[in-house]
């Protein structure tokens, strides 16, 4: 049987591959510290789950409008308006089953074959995957450790041209935890207006900012509201990853196109998830702050621990819940280090190259696990890496060649 050529362009998230390998070790009786998946280890507050239970008992299990329930879109619009101090309306909100459909359908609505898309790297592998699946040209914008894993404005101006149709942002960033500063967003907005291109701003980690930082969104800058799609949702901030509830903020014309794409694919988002999501947004928010504070404490613990390991350095992330230590000193590839840590330290991490070529020389650790597990991971890594022979040379990452 023959399949479409475009399927060869679609990749996968390797975190689930590593989880499977870690589970296989556990099946053999080996104790593994899981730091591969970015999934909060908190249960949603009771009022969220109770809202879904009540909906089931009341028989509220029917279809909803493809765009989302009006009262739920109102709640998302109010939430986003308060977060960024800009007025938003329900007509600019589309509710989706998880955050990824916003990215996917947004690019379906924007890209023609041959269009160029600038995206950050290291970052989610899904960006490049979807760009190439749709026939676009993926253009990586290096995030550099010496700039706290932010981009060099000169690189952005150099990469942008008349073929650039879209720029993708991810702040806070997965896997580095970096956060774009206001002046970064000013540069991006200038480039977008110069080349008349769209912005997709992936902000699903906006609930996790540290050291007093506040989330800044490019949509608030002059001229950007009409060319920006913001990705957000409930998976991270409210620990509702399995509920599959995302929402996008976008111009009304784009919302109309995205609604038709949803109607022709998934029809609509689960009514139960939408009801629970509304309860999350309109209910007490102390849970969110408590979780953020715990992650900030874990961040400090894991960064201190990683920097105590010989030949490992780790910058302090400003957001999300990932540490991205530099392991170049060992001379081994990131994938080799990932495999070694799983087999010899029994710590499941993720190779930096799972997030693109520019992730070479790094590994990602998700600190969505208890402090005792973080301490165990550091202890095991320290002992195992002390036995790893260093190679004389290391293949430099792509942008440094």
N, C-alpha and C positions, 0 to 999 in steps of 0.2 A: 504494500500500500504506500502511496505517496502522500507526503505532508507538505504544507506551505513552507517555502524557503525562509520566510520571515521568522518562523519559529526558532531557527538556529540563532537568532539574535537575542532571544529572551534568556536571561540568566536566572539564578536563584540566590536566595539569601543563605549563605553557608553556615550561619549560626545554627540552623536546624540540623545541618549535617553533623556539626560538632556535638550538638545535643544528643544525637543518635549514637555517636561513638562513645560519649560519656555514659549514656544509659547502658550500653553494652558492657562497659567496664563494671558498672554497678551491679549488673546481673551476675557478674563473676564474684561478687562480694567485696569489690574494691570501693572504698569511700572516696567520692569525687566531690571537689568544691566546684559548684556551677557558677561561672562568671561569663558565660557566653551569650546569654539572651538578655535583651533589654526589656524586661518585663517586671514592673514593680511587684514586690513581694507583700503587698498590703491587700487586705480584703476591702472592697468598697463599703462605705458606711451603711448601716442597716436601713436608713430611710431610702436609700437608692434601690436596694434589693427588694424592700417591702413594696415600693411603688410598682415594680414589675410583677410581684406576686399578686398584689391587689388587681392589677390589670388582667391577669390571667383569670382570676376568680370572677371578675366582672365580664369576662368574655370579650375583652378588647384585643382581639387577635386578627382583625381584618386588614385588608390592604390600606395603605395610606396614599396620598398624592405622591407621585414620583419625586417631587421636589422636597417632600417632607411635610409633616403636619404643621399647619400655620402657627399654632401656639408654641410648638417646639422651635420653629424658625424665629419666632418673636423672642424666645428665651435666649437663643444663640446670638441674635442681633444685639440684645441688651447687654449680654455678657461681654461681647467684643467691644461695644461702645464704651462701656465702663473701663475696660482694660486699657484702651488706647485713647480715651477721651475724644472720640470722633463719632458723629451720629451715623448709625447704620440702620437699615430697614430690612424687614423680612424678605423683601423682594430681591435682596442681594445675598441671601443665604440659601445654600443647597445642602440638604442632609444626605449623607451617603453611608453605606455599610462599611465602616472603617475609613481611614484617611487616604489610602492608596487610590481609590477610584477618582478622587479629586485630581491627583497628579495625572493619572492615566487619561481620563476623559478630557482634562484640561489640555493635554498635549494633542489628543486626537482632534480637538476643536481648533488648535492653533497651527499645527505643523503640516506643511506639504513636503513631499519628497525633496531632499537636498537642502532643506532649511537647516541652519546651524543653531545649536543650543549650547550656551555656556553654562556649565554646572560646576559646583565646588568639588574638589577632590583633595583628600579623602572625604567620602560621603557615602550615603546609601547607594548600593549597587543598582538599585531599581531605577535611578535617574538615567544612567547610561543605557540600561537595558531597554527601557521604553523608548528612548530617543531613537535608538538604532532599529528597534522593531518597527517603528513608524516611518523608517526611511530617512530620518534626519541624520545630521552629522554631529556627533558628540564632541564638544570642545571643553576639556578639563581646565578649570581655573585653580592653580595650585594654592593650597592652604599651607602656609609655611610655619614651622615650629618657631623660628626666630621672630615671627610676628604674632606669637601666641595663637598660631593656627588660624590666622586671618589672611586675607589676600593682599597682594601688593597692587595698589590702584593702577600702576603702570602696566601690570600684566593684563588687567581687565581692558584697558584702553587698547592695548596691543592686539588682544584676541577678538575684540568686537569689530564688526564690519557690516556692510550693507546686506549680507546674507544672514546676519544674526536675527532670529525671529523670537527668541526666548532666552531669558536668564533665570536660572533656578537658584534660589537662596535656601539655606538651611541654618537657622540660628534660633536657639542653641543647636550646635552641630553634633551629629552622630557620624563619626566615632570620637571626635577630639574634645567635645565639650566646650568649644570656643563659642564666643558670642560676638556678633557684629556690633561695632560701635556706631554711634549716630553719624560720624563723618564717613564711615564705610558706606552707609546707606545713601548718603548724599551723593557720593561718587557713582554708585549703582544707578540712582535715579537720573543722574546727568547722562550716563551712557545709554540708558533705556530711552530717554527722550531724544537723544542725538540720532539713534538708529531706529527709532519708532518700533521698539520691540516690547513684548509682553514680559511680565515678571510672574513667576510662581514662587511664593514665599512659604516654605515649609516651616511652620511654627509650632509643631505638635509638642515640643519640649518646653514651651514657654512657661509652664508652671514650675519649672525647676531652674531658678536663677539664684546665684549665691553672692555673698559679700555685698549685699545691699543693691545689686543691679536691678534695674527695671526693664521689662521687655519693650523693645522698640520695634515698630513695624514700618516697613517702607510704604505701606498704603497711606500713611498719614502725610507724606510729603507732597508738595504741590505737583499736580499733574499725574500722580501715580494711581489714584483711585480708579481711573478708567482703564488702566492697563495691568492691574494686579489681581492675582488669585491668591488668597491666603488659605493654607491648609492648616486645619486644627482638628481637635477631636477629644474624645474622652479616654482613650486607651492609656495614656501616660498620666495626665494630671489627676484623673479620678480612679486610676487603677482598674480600668474597665476594658482591658485588651480583648478579652473574649466576647464582649458584648457587641463588638464591631459597630461602632458609632463614630462617624466623623462628620465634620461640616466644613464647608468652604465659604469664604466671603469673596465676592466677585461682582463685576459690573452686571447689571440686569440683562444685557444682551448675552453675555457669556452664560449666565444662569439659565437662560432659556435654552441655549444649545446643550448645556450639560444635563438639563432635565430630560431632553429628548433622548440623549445617550443613555441615561439611566432607565428611561421607559423602555428602550429597545434592548436592554441587557438584563438588569436585575429587577426591573419593575419599580421596586421601592425598598426602603430600609425597614427593618423589623419595627412594628408598632411598639412592641414591648421595650425594645432598646431605646426608642425615642422617648417613651414615657419615663423610663428610668433616667435618661439623660437630662430631661427637663427637671426632674426631682433633684438631680445632682447640682445643676446650675442655680436653682432657686432655693435650695436648702442651705443648711449651715456650711460654712467654708473652712471651719477650723481644722477639719481632717486634711485638707490640702496643705495648709501651712505646717501642720505637724509632720506630714510626710516630707515636705521640702526641707524642714529643719533636720530631720533624721538623715536625709541624703547628704546634706551639707556636712554633717558630722562624719558620715562614712567617707565622703570625699577627702576630708582632711586626714582621716586614718589611712586610707589606701595610698594617697600620694606620699605621705610620710614614710610608709612602709616600703613602697617601691623605690623611693630614693635612697633607702638604706641598703638596698641590694647592690653589690659591686657590679659595675658595668651597665647599670640600668639608671636612666634618668627619666623623670616624669614631671611635666609642667602641670600646674594646678588648673583644672578646668573651671570655667566660670558658670557652666550650666549643664543641663541634662544629667545623666548618671553613669558616665563612662570615664575611665582613665585610659590614656593612650601613651603608655611609656615607650621611650626610645630604647631599642635593644640592638642597635647597629654595632656596638662595640664587640659583640660576639662574632660578627662576621657571617653568621648564618642567615638564611632567608627568614622572613616572618613566618612562612608556612612551616619551616623546619622548627622554629621556636615554638609555634603553636602545638605541633605534634609532640615535641620533646616535653613540654610542660604537662600535656595530658598524660603521656606515658610514664614519665619519671617523677613528676610532682603531683600527679593526679589532680591537676587544676585545669579546668576547661576554659580556655581563652579563645580569642578569635584573631586570626592573622590580620595584620594591617592591610594586606593586599586584597582582603575580602571587600575593601572599600575603594579599590582602584590601585593602579600602579604606584601612585604617589604615597600609598600607605606602606610601601616596602620599608623595612627597618623598624616597624612598630607592631605592637599587639594591642588589642582592645580588651579591657576588663570591665565588665558591668558590675557596679556595686549595688545591685538590686538584691542583696542578700545580707544577712545579719553581720554584725561587727565581729562575732566570734568566727564566722566563716571567712571574713576578710583577713583576720589575723592568722588563721590557719593557712590560707592561700599564700600569704607573704612568707610565712615560715617555710612552707614546702617549696616555694619557688626559690627562696634564698639558698636552701640546701642543694636543690637540684642544679641550679645555674652555676653554683660554685664548682660543680664537676664537669661543666660543659666546656670542652676545649675551644679556645678562641682561634678563629681563622685569621690569616694575615691581612686579607683584603676583604672589603665589602663592596658589593655592587651598588653604586650610588643610585638614588631614586631618579626617576625620569627627568624631573625639572632641573636637576643639578648636573646633568650630563653636558 
